[in-house]
Amino acid sequence: MEETRRQLARIIGNQALASFPRGGEELRAAWKAGSLSWRRAFLTTYIERVTLLPCLRGRNKFDPTKVKIVWRV
């Protein structure tokens, strides 16, 4: 099952890459206009995994240094 998921992600990812803007203002405009499913597909295409690192107990403030993003290559 996991191998099938990886193959499907590769196929969908390659097709999605061709349809996504390359960056800059075009990407910002597309992100702003994109639906939730479009944004999810975009992020799924470029991000392998997001890891939240341990933080101090009892702190309710977001700390961006505790977020690790693993990009797809």
mmCIF file of the N, C-alpha and C atoms, coordinates in Angstrom:
data_MODEL
# 
_entry.id   MODEL 
# 
loop_
_atom_site.group_PDB 
_atom_site.id 
_atom_site.type_symbol 
_atom_site.label_atom_id 
_atom_site.label_alt_id 
_atom_site.label_comp_id 
_atom_site.label_asym_id 
_atom_site.label_entity_id 
_atom_site.label_seq_id 
_atom_site.pdbx_PDB_ins_code 
_atom_site.Cartn_x 
_atom_site.Cartn_y 
_atom_site.Cartn_z 
_atom_site.occupancy 
_atom_site.B_iso_or_equiv 
_atom_site.pdbx_formal_charge 
_atom_site.auth_seq_id 
_atom_site.auth_comp_id 
_atom_site.auth_asym_id 
_atom_site.auth_atom_id 
_atom_site.pdbx_PDB_model_num 
ATOM 1   N N  . MET A 1 1  ? 0.828  -1.187 0.000   1.00 0.00 ? 1  MET A N  1 
ATOM 2   C CA . MET A 1 1  ? 0.000  0.000  0.000   1.00 0.00 ? 1  MET A CA 1 
ATOM 3   C C  . MET A 1 1  ? 0.877  1.256  0.000   1.00 0.00 ? 1  MET A C  1 
ATOM 4   N N  . GLU A 1 2  ? 1.910  1.242  0.826   1.00 0.00 ? 2  GLU A N  1 
ATOM 5   C CA . GLU A 1 2  ? 2.792  2.415  0.923   1.00 0.00 ? 2  GLU A CA 1 
ATOM 6   C C  . GLU A 1 2  ? 3.523  2.659  -0.399  1.00 0.00 ? 2  GLU A C  1 
ATOM 7   N N  . GLU A 1 3  ? 3.958  1.597  -1.042  1.00 0.00 ? 3  GLU A N  1 
ATOM 8   C CA . GLU A 1 3  ? 4.638  1.742  -2.336  1.00 0.00 ? 3  GLU A CA 1 
ATOM 9   C C  . GLU A 1 3  ? 3.689  2.326  -3.378  1.00 0.00 ? 3  GLU A C  1 
ATOM 10  N N  . THR A 1 4  ? 2.441  1.903  -3.379  1.00 0.00 ? 4  THR A N  1 
ATOM 11  C CA . THR A 1 4  ? 1.443  2.442  -4.300  1.00 0.00 ? 4  THR A CA 1 
ATOM 12  C C  . THR A 1 4  ? 1.218  3.923  -4.044  1.00 0.00 ? 4  THR A C  1 
ATOM 13  N N  . ARG A 1 5  ? 1.176  4.313  -2.781  1.00 0.00 ? 5  ARG A N  1 
ATOM 14  C CA . ARG A 1 5  ? 1.022  5.733  -2.443  1.00 0.00 ? 5  ARG A CA 1 
ATOM 15  C C  . ARG A 1 5  ? 2.201  6.550  -2.967  1.00 0.00 ? 5  ARG A C  1 
ATOM 16  N N  . ARG A 1 6  ? 3.403  6.029  -2.809  1.00 0.00 ? 6  ARG A N  1 
ATOM 17  C CA . ARG A 1 6  ? 4.589  6.749  -3.303  1.00 0.00 ? 6  ARG A CA 1 
ATOM 18  C C  . ARG A 1 6  ? 4.556  6.896  -4.824  1.00 0.00 ? 6  ARG A C  1 
ATOM 19  N N  . GLN A 1 7  ? 4.166  5.825  -5.513  1.00 0.00 ? 7  GLN A N  1 
ATOM 20  C CA . GLN A 1 7  ? 4.080  5.888  -6.973  1.00 0.00 ? 7  GLN A CA 1 
ATOM 21  C C  . GLN A 1 7  ? 3.025  6.899  -7.411  1.00 0.00 ? 7  GLN A C  1 
ATOM 22  N N  . LEU A 1 8  ? 1.883  6.892  -6.760  1.00 0.00 ? 8  LEU A N  1 
ATOM 23  C CA . LEU A 1 8  ? 0.825  7.837  -7.093  1.00 0.00 ? 8  LEU A CA 1 
ATOM 24  C C  . LEU A 1 8  ? 1.281  9.268  -6.837  1.00 0.00 ? 8  LEU A C  1 
ATOM 25  N N  . ALA A 1 9  ? 1.958  9.490  -5.725  1.00 0.00 ? 9  ALA A N  1 
ATOM 26  C CA . ALA A 1 9  ? 2.461  10.832 -5.413  1.00 0.00 ? 9  ALA A CA 1 
ATOM 27  C C  . ALA A 1 9  ? 3.450  11.296 -6.478  1.00 0.00 ? 9  ALA A C  1 
ATOM 28  N N  . ARG A 1 10 ? 4.302  10.380 -6.943  1.00 0.00 ? 10 ARG A N  1 
ATOM 29  C CA . ARG A 1 10 ? 5.255  10.740 -8.004  1.00 0.00 ? 10 ARG A CA 1 
ATOM 30  C C  . ARG A 1 10 ? 4.528  11.130 -9.286  1.00 0.00 ? 10 ARG A C  1 
ATOM 31  N N  . ILE A 1 11 ? 3.510  10.361 -9.650  1.00 0.00 ? 11 ILE A N  1 
ATOM 32  C CA . ILE A 1 11 ? 2.757  10.641 -10.878 1.00 0.00 ? 11 ILE A CA 1 
ATOM 33  C C  . ILE A 1 11 ? 2.002  11.958 -10.750 1.00 0.00 ? 11 ILE A C  1 
ATOM 34  N N  . ILE A 1 12 ? 1.255  12.111 -9.681  1.00 0.00 ? 12 ILE A N  1 
ATOM 35  C CA . ILE A 1 12 ? 0.485  13.338 -9.475  1.00 0.00 ? 12 ILE A CA 1 
ATOM 36  C C  . ILE A 1 12 ? 1.414  14.530 -9.324  1.00 0.00 ? 12 ILE A C  1 
ATOM 37  N N  . GLY A 1 13 ? 2.505  14.325 -8.599  1.00 0.00 ? 13 GLY A N  1 
ATOM 38  C CA . GLY A 1 13 ? 3.467  15.411 -8.393  1.00 0.00 ? 13 GLY A CA 1 
ATOM 39  C C  . GLY A 1 13 ? 4.050  15.905 -9.698  1.00 0.00 ? 13 GLY A C  1 
ATOM 40  N N  . ASN A 1 14 ? 4.427  15.008 -10.595 1.00 0.00 ? 14 ASN A N  1 
ATOM 41  C CA . ASN A 1 14 ? 5.003  15.412 -11.869 1.00 0.00 ? 14 ASN A CA 1 
ATOM 42  C C  . ASN A 1 14 ? 3.996  16.186 -12.713 1.00 0.00 ? 14 ASN A C  1 
ATOM 43  N N  . GLN A 1 15 ? 2.743  15.762 -12.699 1.00 0.00 ? 15 GLN A N  1 
ATOM 44  C CA . GLN A 1 15 ? 1.713  16.478 -13.441 1.00 0.00 ? 15 GLN A CA 1 
ATOM 45  C C  . GLN A 1 15 ? 1.442  17.835 -12.809 1.00 0.00 ? 15 GLN A C  1 
ATOM 46  N N  . ALA A 1 16 ? 1.434  17.864 -11.482 1.00 0.00 ? 16 ALA A N  1 
ATOM 47  C CA . ALA A 1 16 ? 1.160  19.118 -10.767 1.00 0.00 ? 16 ALA A CA 1 
ATOM 48  C C  . ALA A 1 16 ? 2.281  20.123 -10.981 1.00 0.00 ? 16 ALA A C  1 
ATOM 49  N N  . LEU A 1 17 ? 3.523  19.656 -11.022 1.00 0.00 ? 17 LEU A N  1 
ATOM 50  C CA . LEU A 1 17 ? 4.646  20.566 -11.217 1.00 0.00 ? 17 LEU A CA 1 
ATOM 51  C C  . LEU A 1 17 ? 4.500  21.372 -12.493 1.00 0.00 ? 17 LEU A C  1 
ATOM 52  N N  . ALA A 1 18 ? 3.992  20.751 -13.534 1.00 0.00 ? 18 ALA A N  1 
ATOM 53  C CA . ALA A 1 18 ? 3.834  21.445 -14.809 1.00 0.00 ? 18 ALA A CA 1 
ATOM 54  C C  . ALA A 1 18 ? 2.763  22.528 -14.724 1.00 0.00 ? 18 ALA A C  1 
ATOM 55  N N  . SER A 1 19 ? 1.776  22.350 -13.837 1.00 0.00 ? 19 SER A N  1 
ATOM 56  C CA . SER A 1 19 ? 0.680  23.312 -13.781 1.00 0.00 ? 19 SER A CA 1 
ATOM 57  C C  . SER A 1 19 ? 0.891  24.425 -12.758 1.00 0.00 ? 19 SER A C  1 
ATOM 58  N N  . PHE A 1 20 ? 1.875  24.285 -11.854 1.00 0.00 ? 20 PHE A N  1 
ATOM 59  C CA . PHE A 1 20 ? 2.104  25.301 -10.829 1.00 0.00 ? 20 PHE A CA 1 
ATOM 60  C C  . PHE A 1 20 ? 2.998  26.422 -11.358 1.00 0.00 ? 20 PHE A C  1 
ATOM 61  N N  . PRO A 1 21 ? 2.722  27.649 -10.927 1.00 0.00 ? 21 PRO A N  1 
ATOM 62  C CA . PRO A 1 21 ? 3.599  28.760 -11.303 1.00 0.00 ? 21 PRO A CA 1 
ATOM 63  C C  . PRO A 1 21 ? 4.984  28.564 -10.689 1.00 0.00 ? 21 PRO A C  1 
ATOM 64  N N  . ARG A 1 22 ? 5.978  29.172 -11.292 1.00 0.00 ? 22 ARG A N  1 
ATOM 65  C CA . ARG A 1 22 ? 7.367  28.956 -10.878 1.00 0.00 ? 22 ARG A CA 1 
ATOM 66  C C  . ARG A 1 22 ? 7.807  29.831 -9.712  1.00 0.00 ? 22 ARG A C  1 
ATOM 67  N N  . GLY A 1 23 ? 7.145  30.914 -9.433  1.00 0.00 ? 23 GLY A N  1 
ATOM 68  C CA . GLY A 1 23 ? 7.560  31.737 -8.295  1.00 0.00 ? 23 GLY A CA 1 
ATOM 69  C C  . GLY A 1 23 ? 7.223  33.197 -8.503  1.00 0.00 ? 23 GLY A C  1 
ATOM 70  N N  . GLY A 1 24 ? 7.668  34.006 -7.560  1.00 0.00 ? 24 GLY A N  1 
ATOM 71  C CA . GLY A 1 24 ? 7.480  35.443 -7.655  1.00 0.00 ? 24 GLY A CA 1 
ATOM 72  C C  . GLY A 1 24 ? 6.027  35.858 -7.552  1.00 0.00 ? 24 GLY A C  1 
ATOM 73  N N  . GLU A 1 25 ? 5.711  36.935 -8.239  1.00 0.00 ? 25 GLU A N  1 
ATOM 74  C CA . GLU A 1 25 ? 4.363  37.498 -8.185  1.00 0.00 ? 25 GLU A CA 1 
ATOM 75  C C  . GLU A 1 25 ? 3.314  36.543 -8.743  1.00 0.00 ? 25 GLU A C  1 
ATOM 76  N N  . GLU A 1 26 ? 3.686  35.769 -9.750  1.00 0.00 ? 26 GLU A N  1 
ATOM 77  C CA . GLU A 1 26 ? 2.738  34.808 -10.342 1.00 0.00 ? 26 GLU A CA 1 
ATOM 78  C C  . GLU A 1 26 ? 2.321  33.771 -9.292  1.00 0.00 ? 26 GLU A C  1 
ATOM 79  N N  . LEU A 1 27 ? 3.265  33.300 -8.502  1.00 0.00 ? 27 LEU A N  1 
ATOM 80  C CA . LEU A 1 27 ? 2.960  32.333 -7.454  1.00 0.00 ? 27 LEU A CA 1 
ATOM 81  C C  . LEU A 1 27 ? 2.125  32.968 -6.348  1.00 0.00 ? 27 LEU A C  1 
ATOM 82  N N  . ARG A 1 28 ? 2.450  34.182 -5.956  1.00 0.00 ? 28 ARG A N  1 
ATOM 83  C CA . ARG A 1 28 ? 1.671  34.868 -4.913  1.00 0.00 ? 28 ARG A CA 1 
ATOM 84  C C  . ARG A 1 28 ? 0.210  35.056 -5.346  1.00 0.00 ? 28 ARG A C  1 
ATOM 85  N N  . ALA A 1 29 ? 0.017  35.456 -6.594  1.00 0.00 ? 29 ALA A N  1 
ATOM 86  C CA . ALA A 1 29 ? -1.347 35.651 -7.108  1.00 0.00 ? 29 ALA A CA 1 
ATOM 87  C C  . ALA A 1 29 ? -2.098 34.324 -7.172  1.00 0.00 ? 29 ALA A C  1 
ATOM 88  N N  . ALA A 1 30 ? -1.418 33.270 -7.612  1.00 0.00 ? 30 ALA A N  1 
ATOM 89  C CA . ALA A 1 30 ? -2.051 31.953 -7.699  1.00 0.00 ? 30 ALA A CA 1 
ATOM 90  C C  . ALA A 1 30 ? -2.403 31.437 -6.307  1.00 0.00 ? 30 ALA A C  1 
ATOM 91  N N  . TRP A 1 31 ? -1.521 31.659 -5.330  1.00 0.00 ? 31 TRP A N  1 
ATOM 92  C CA . TRP A 1 31 ? -1.790 31.221 -3.956  1.00 0.00 ? 31 TRP A CA 1 
ATOM 93  C C  . TRP A 1 31 ? -3.015 31.946 -3.394  1.00 0.00 ? 31 TRP A C  1 
ATOM 94  N N  . LYS A 1 32 ? -3.068 33.257 -3.645  1.00 0.00 ? 32 LYS A N  1 
ATOM 95  C CA . LYS A 1 32 ? -4.183 34.066 -3.140  1.00 0.00 ? 32 LYS A CA 1 
ATOM 96  C C  . LYS A 1 32 ? -5.508 33.612 -3.756  1.00 0.00 ? 32 LYS A C  1 
ATOM 97  N N  . ALA A 1 33 ? -5.501 33.285 -5.044  1.00 0.00 ? 33 ALA A N  1 
ATOM 98  C CA . ALA A 1 33 ? -6.717 32.911 -5.762  1.00 0.00 ? 33 ALA A CA 1 
ATOM 99  C C  . ALA A 1 33 ? -7.046 31.424 -5.634  1.00 0.00 ? 33 ALA A C  1 
ATOM 100 N N  . GLY A 1 34 ? -6.066 30.616 -5.211  1.00 0.00 ? 34 GLY A N  1 
ATOM 101 C CA . GLY A 1 34 ? -6.253 29.166 -5.179  1.00 0.00 ? 34 GLY A CA 1 
ATOM 102 C C  . GLY A 1 34 ? -7.197 28.695 -4.098  1.00 0.00 ? 34 GLY A C  1 
ATOM 103 N N  . SER A 1 35 ? -7.889 27.619 -4.398  1.00 0.00 ? 35 SER A N  1 
ATOM 104 C CA . SER A 1 35 ? -8.790 26.999 -3.422  1.00 0.00 ? 35 SER A CA 1 
ATOM 105 C C  . SER A 1 35 ? -7.957 26.227 -2.396  1.00 0.00 ? 35 SER A C  1 
ATOM 106 N N  . LEU A 1 36 ? -8.608 25.750 -1.357  1.00 0.00 ? 36 LEU A N  1 
ATOM 107 C CA . LEU A 1 36 ? -7.925 24.970 -0.337  1.00 0.00 ? 36 LEU A CA 1 
ATOM 108 C C  . LEU A 1 36 ? -7.321 23.702 -0.940  1.00 0.00 ? 36 LEU A C  1 
ATOM 109 N N  . SER A 1 37 ? -8.055 23.051 -1.831  1.00 0.00 ? 37 SER A N  1 
ATOM 110 C CA . SER A 1 37 ? -7.526 21.829 -2.445  1.00 0.00 ? 37 SER A CA 1 
ATOM 111 C C  . SER A 1 37 ? -6.328 22.126 -3.344  1.00 0.00 ? 37 SER A C  1 
ATOM 112 N N  . TRP A 1 38 ? -6.337 23.267 -4.042  1.00 0.00 ? 38 TRP A N  1 
ATOM 113 C CA . TRP A 1 38 ? -5.186 23.646 -4.869  1.00 0.00 ? 38 TRP A CA 1 
ATOM 114 C C  . TRP A 1 38 ? -3.972 23.912 -3.986  1.00 0.00 ? 38 TRP A C  1 
ATOM 115 N N  . ARG A 1 39 ? -4.162 24.634 -2.883  1.00 0.00 ? 39 ARG A N  1 
ATOM 116 C CA . ARG A 1 39 ? -3.056 24.917 -1.963  1.00 0.00 ? 39 ARG A CA 1 
ATOM 117 C C  . ARG A 1 39 ? -2.505 23.635 -1.362  1.00 0.00 ? 39 ARG A C  1 
ATOM 118 N N  . ARG A 1 40 ? -3.395 22.727 -0.990  1.00 0.00 ? 40 ARG A N  1 
ATOM 119 C CA . ARG A 1 40 ? -2.962 21.438 -0.427  1.00 0.00 ? 40 ARG A CA 1 
ATOM 120 C C  . ARG A 1 40 ? -2.144 20.660 -1.450  1.00 0.00 ? 40 ARG A C  1 
ATOM 121 N N  . ALA A 1 41 ? -2.599 20.625 -2.698  1.00 0.00 ? 41 ALA A N  1 
ATOM 122 C CA . ALA A 1 41 ? -1.861 19.922 -3.752  1.00 0.00 ? 41 ALA A CA 1 
ATOM 123 C C  . ALA A 1 41 ? -0.494 20.553 -3.964  1.00 0.00 ? 41 ALA A C  1 
ATOM 124 N N  . PHE A 1 42 ? -0.438 21.873 -3.931  1.00 0.00 ? 42 PHE A N  1 
ATOM 125 C CA . PHE A 1 42 ? 0.833  22.572 -4.106  1.00 0.00 ? 42 PHE A CA 1 
ATOM 126 C C  . PHE A 1 42 ? 1.809  22.197 -3.002  1.00 0.00 ? 42 PHE A C  1 
ATOM 127 N N  . LEU A 1 43 ? 1.351  22.270 -1.757  1.00 0.00 ? 43 LEU A N  1 
ATOM 128 C CA . LEU A 1 43 ? 2.217  21.957 -0.622  1.00 0.00 ? 43 LEU A CA 1 
ATOM 129 C C  . LEU A 1 43 ? 2.637  20.491 -0.617  1.00 0.00 ? 43 LEU A C  1 
ATOM 130 N N  . THR A 1 44 ? 1.705  19.607 -0.958  1.00 0.00 ? 44 THR A N  1 
ATOM 131 C CA . THR A 1 44 ? 2.018  18.178 -1.011  1.00 0.00 ? 44 THR A CA 1 
ATOM 132 C C  . THR A 1 44 ? 3.067  17.879 -2.072  1.00 0.00 ? 44 THR A C  1 
ATOM 133 N N  . THR A 1 45 ? 3.043  18.633 -3.146  1.00 0.00 ? 45 THR A N  1 
ATOM 134 C CA . THR A 1 45 ? 4.007  18.436 -4.224  1.00 0.00 ? 45 THR A CA 1 
ATOM 135 C C  . THR A 1 45 ? 5.415  18.818 -3.802  1.00 0.00 ? 45 THR A C  1 
ATOM 136 N N  . TYR A 1 46 ? 5.560  19.872 -3.017  1.00 0.00 ? 46 TYR A N  1 
ATOM 137 C CA . TYR A 1 46 ? 6.879  20.399 -2.688  1.00 0.00 ? 46 TYR A CA 1 
ATOM 138 C C  . TYR A 1 46 ? 7.398  20.037 -1.302  1.00 0.00 ? 46 TYR A C  1 
ATOM 139 N N  . ILE A 1 47 ? 6.531  19.606 -0.392  1.00 0.00 ? 47 ILE A N  1 
ATOM 140 C CA . ILE A 1 47 ? 6.960  19.309 0.972   1.00 0.00 ? 47 ILE A CA 1 
ATOM 141 C C  . ILE A 1 47 ? 6.837  17.815 1.241   1.00 0.00 ? 47 ILE A C  1 
ATOM 142 N N  . GLU A 1 48 ? 7.925  17.218 1.691   1.00 0.00 ? 48 GLU A N  1 
ATOM 143 C CA . GLU A 1 48 ? 7.939  15.799 2.051   1.00 0.00 ? 48 GLU A CA 1 
ATOM 144 C C  . GLU A 1 48 ? 7.324  15.590 3.433   1.00 0.00 ? 48 GLU A C  1 
ATOM 145 N N  . ARG A 1 49 ? 7.769  16.424 4.408   1.00 0.00 ? 49 ARG A N  1 
ATOM 146 C CA . ARG A 1 49 ? 7.351  16.221 5.790   1.00 0.00 ? 49 ARG A CA 1 
ATOM 147 C C  . ARG A 1 49 ? 7.558  17.495 6.592   1.00 0.00 ? 49 ARG A C  1 
ATOM 148 N N  . VAL A 1 50 ? 6.707  17.724 7.581   1.00 0.00 ? 50 VAL A N  1 
ATOM 149 C CA . VAL A 1 50 ? 6.856  18.835 8.527   1.00 0.00 ? 50 VAL A CA 1 
ATOM 150 C C  . VAL A 1 50 ? 6.978  18.214 9.916   1.00 0.00 ? 50 VAL A C  1 
ATOM 151 N N  . THR A 1 51 ? 8.040  18.590 10.629  1.00 0.00 ? 51 THR A N  1 
ATOM 152 C CA . THR A 1 51 ? 8.275  18.072 11.972  1.00 0.00 ? 51 THR A CA 1 
ATOM 153 C C  . THR A 1 51 ? 8.254  19.219 12.966  1.00 0.00 ? 51 THR A C  1 
ATOM 154 N N  . LEU A 1 52 ? 7.501  19.033 14.045  1.00 0.00 ? 52 LEU A N  1 
ATOM 155 C CA . LEU A 1 52 ? 7.491  20.010 15.129  1.00 0.00 ? 52 LEU A CA 1 
ATOM 156 C C  . LEU A 1 52 ? 8.457  19.529 16.197  1.00 0.00 ? 52 LEU A C  1 
ATOM 157 N N  . LEU A 1 53 ? 9.479  20.324 16.465  1.00 0.00 ? 53 LEU A N  1 
ATOM 158 C CA . LEU A 1 53 ? 10.499 19.976 17.441  1.00 0.00 ? 53 LEU A CA 1 
ATOM 159 C C  . LEU A 1 53 ? 10.005 20.276 18.855  1.00 0.00 ? 53 LEU A C  1 
ATOM 160 N N  . PRO A 1 54 ? 10.580 19.610 19.857  1.00 0.00 ? 54 PRO A N  1 
ATOM 161 C CA . PRO A 1 54 ? 10.158 19.849 21.242  1.00 0.00 ? 54 PRO A CA 1 
ATOM 162 C C  . PRO A 1 54 ? 10.339 21.319 21.633  1.00 0.00 ? 54 PRO A C  1 
ATOM 163 N N  . CYS A 1 55 ? 9.456  21.787 22.487  1.00 0.00 ? 55 CYS A N  1 
ATOM 164 C CA . CYS A 1 55 ? 9.551  23.158 22.971  1.00 0.00 ? 55 CYS A CA 1 
ATOM 165 C C  . CYS A 1 55 ? 9.417  23.165 24.494  1.00 0.00 ? 55 CYS A C  1 
ATOM 166 N N  . LEU A 1 56 ? 9.483  24.333 25.065  1.00 0.00 ? 56 LEU A N  1 
ATOM 167 C CA . LEU A 1 56 ? 9.382  24.451 26.513  1.00 0.00 ? 56 LEU A CA 1 
ATOM 168 C C  . LEU A 1 56 ? 7.954  24.184 26.972  1.00 0.00 ? 56 LEU A C  1 
ATOM 169 N N  . ARG A 1 57 ? 7.834  23.440 28.016  1.00 0.00 ? 57 ARG A N  1 
ATOM 170 C CA . ARG A 1 57 ? 6.519  23.081 28.547  1.00 0.00 ? 57 ARG A CA 1 
ATOM 171 C C  . ARG A 1 57 ? 5.789  24.325 29.071  1.00 0.00 ? 57 ARG A C  1 
ATOM 172 N N  . GLY A 1 58 ? 4.501  24.423 28.733  1.00 0.00 ? 58 GLY A N  1 
ATOM 173 C CA . GLY A 1 58 ? 3.684  25.516 29.229  1.00 0.00 ? 58 GLY A CA 1 
ATOM 174 C C  . GLY A 1 58 ? 3.712  26.788 28.403  1.00 0.00 ? 58 GLY A C  1 
ATOM 175 N N  . ARG A 1 59 ? 4.497  26.816 27.331  1.00 0.00 ? 59 ARG A N  1 
ATOM 176 C CA . ARG A 1 59 ? 4.529  28.009 26.474  1.00 0.00 ? 59 ARG A CA 1 
ATOM 177 C C  . ARG A 1 59 ? 3.475  27.864 25.393  1.00 0.00 ? 59 ARG A C  1 
ATOM 178 N N  . ASN A 1 60 ? 2.645  28.869 25.239  1.00 0.00 ? 60 ASN A N  1 
ATOM 179 C CA . ASN A 1 60 ? 1.583  28.848 24.241  1.00 0.00 ? 60 ASN A CA 1 
ATOM 180 C C  . ASN A 1 60 ? 1.884  29.744 23.053  1.00 0.00 ? 60 ASN A C  1 
ATOM 181 N N  . LYS A 1 61 ? 3.117  30.130 22.889  1.00 0.00 ? 61 LYS A N  1 
ATOM 182 C CA . LYS A 1 61 ? 3.485  31.031 21.802  1.00 0.00 ? 61 LYS A CA 1 
ATOM 183 C C  . LYS A 1 61 ? 4.159  30.236 20.684  1.00 0.00 ? 61 LYS A C  1 
ATOM 184 N N  . PHE A 1 62 ? 3.752  30.523 19.443  1.00 0.00 ? 62 PHE A N  1 
ATOM 185 C CA . PHE A 1 62 ? 4.344  29.841 18.292  1.00 0.00 ? 62 PHE A CA 1 
ATOM 186 C C  . PHE A 1 62 ? 5.806  30.229 18.139  1.00 0.00 ? 62 PHE A C  1 
ATOM 187 N N  . ASP A 1 63 ? 6.655  29.232 17.940  1.00 0.00 ? 63 ASP A N  1 
ATOM 188 C CA . ASP A 1 63 ? 8.083  29.459 17.743  1.00 0.00 ? 63 ASP A CA 1 
ATOM 189 C C  . ASP A 1 63 ? 8.494  28.851 16.402  1.00 0.00 ? 63 ASP A C  1 
ATOM 190 N N  . PRO A 1 64 ? 8.695  29.674 15.362  1.00 0.00 ? 64 PRO A N  1 
ATOM 191 C CA . PRO A 1 64 ? 9.018  29.143 14.035  1.00 0.00 ? 64 PRO A CA 1 
ATOM 192 C C  . PRO A 1 64 ? 10.342 28.380 13.984  1.00 0.00 ? 64 PRO A C  1 
ATOM 193 N N  . THR A 1 65 ? 11.216 28.591 14.952  1.00 0.00 ? 65 THR A N  1 
ATOM 194 C CA . THR A 1 65 ? 12.482 27.843 14.962  1.00 0.00 ? 65 THR A CA 1 
ATOM 195 C C  . THR A 1 65 ? 12.265 26.385 15.353  1.00 0.00 ? 65 THR A C  1 
ATOM 196 N N  . LYS A 1 66 ? 11.085 26.055 15.854  1.00 0.00 ? 66 LYS A N  1 
ATOM 197 C CA . LYS A 1 66 ? 10.763 24.684 16.264  1.00 0.00 ? 66 LYS A CA 1 
ATOM 198 C C  . LYS A 1 66 ? 10.034 23.904 15.168  1.00 0.00 ? 66 LYS A C  1 
ATOM 199 N N  . VAL A 1 67 ? 9.953  24.471 13.972  1.00 0.00 ? 67 VAL A N  1 
ATOM 200 C CA . VAL A 1 67 ? 9.303  23.813 12.840  1.00 0.00 ? 67 VAL A CA 1 
ATOM 201 C C  . VAL A 1 67 ? 10.376 23.457 11.818  1.00 0.00 ? 67 VAL A C  1 
ATOM 202 N N  . LYS A 1 68 ? 10.441 22.179 11.470  1.00 0.00 ? 68 LYS A N  1 
ATOM 203 C CA . LYS A 1 68 ? 11.422 21.717 10.480  1.00 0.00 ? 68 LYS A CA 1 
ATOM 204 C C  . LYS A 1 68 ? 10.661 21.219 9.254   1.00 0.00 ? 68 LYS A C  1 
ATOM 205 N N  . ILE A 1 69 ? 10.956 21.801 8.095   1.00 0.00 ? 69 ILE A N  1 
ATOM 206 C CA . ILE A 1 69 ? 10.317 21.407 6.837   1.00 0.00 ? 69 ILE A CA 1 
ATOM 207 C C  . ILE A 1 69 ? 11.322 20.624 6.001   1.00 0.00 ? 69 ILE A C  1 
ATOM 208 N N  . VAL A 1 70 ? 10.912 19.445 5.557   1.00 0.00 ? 70 VAL A N  1 
ATOM 209 C CA . VAL A 1 70 ? 11.750 18.636 4.674   1.00 0.00 ? 70 VAL A CA 1 
ATOM 210 C C  . VAL A 1 70 ? 11.158 18.767 3.274   1.00 0.00 ? 70 VAL A C  1 
ATOM 211 N N  . TRP A 1 71 ? 11.914 19.399 2.376   1.00 0.00 ? 71 TRP A N  1 
ATOM 212 C CA . TRP A 1 71 ? 11.455 19.656 1.011   1.00 0.00 ? 71 TRP A CA 1 
ATOM 213 C C  . TRP A 1 71 ? 11.707 18.452 0.134   1.00 0.00 ? 71 TRP A C  1 
ATOM 214 N N  . ARG A 1 72 ? 10.826 18.218 -0.804  1.00 0.00 ? 72 ARG A N  1 
ATOM 215 C CA . ARG A 1 72 ? 11.046 17.166 -1.800  1.00 0.00 ? 72 ARG A CA 1 
ATOM 216 C C  . ARG A 1 72 ? 12.136 17.618 -2.762  1.00 0.00 ? 72 ARG A C  1 
ATOM 217 N N  . VAL A 1 73 ? 12.918 16.669 -3.218  1.00 0.00 ? 73 VAL A N  1 
ATOM 218 C CA . VAL A 1 73 ? 13.976 16.994 -4.187  1.00 0.00 ? 73 VAL A CA 1 
ATOM 219 C C  . VAL A 1 73 ? 13.666 16.404 -5.535  1.00 0.00 ? 73 VAL A C  1 
# 
